[in-house]
């Protein structure tokens, strides 16, 4: 539990979030990404999900993701 204002912001973020289940296309793409770019499994799943569904990865950890071609990413701390 955090401060009430922070908890409201987190709840609002979750309410606007989209839950995407692991599908075969995501799993197969994650295997390729992990093998080709040596990403950790969670990062490979995140990257493959974004690629399969044409989404942007929002993360501060751009160094790992920038080596994956075609992947769109955004560091939220760079947004003004």
Steps between C-alpha positions, in 0.01 A plus 500: 500500500627840402371852534133535390587722202759250373261208550229680298749558217601133502137385500420734211799364305384141560144588397630629165736205449441225250570143605642289217528125545799307373412375155701263284617785271634691802674191638667417168612860452634509859710191429650669194568825686657322797725298269593783261539789745576325829219672689382361831181298465266765649644769270474266200133437580434872536678578172330220309158602630561856383615383158217251447230749603672811359532669840753735657703382800498763775809448716800672652707195398546602136854359469378140484212576264677727251689209347176336380425618144152632433421542869346830602581614853459808717676605818228669708765716668581657163141622454453861595 
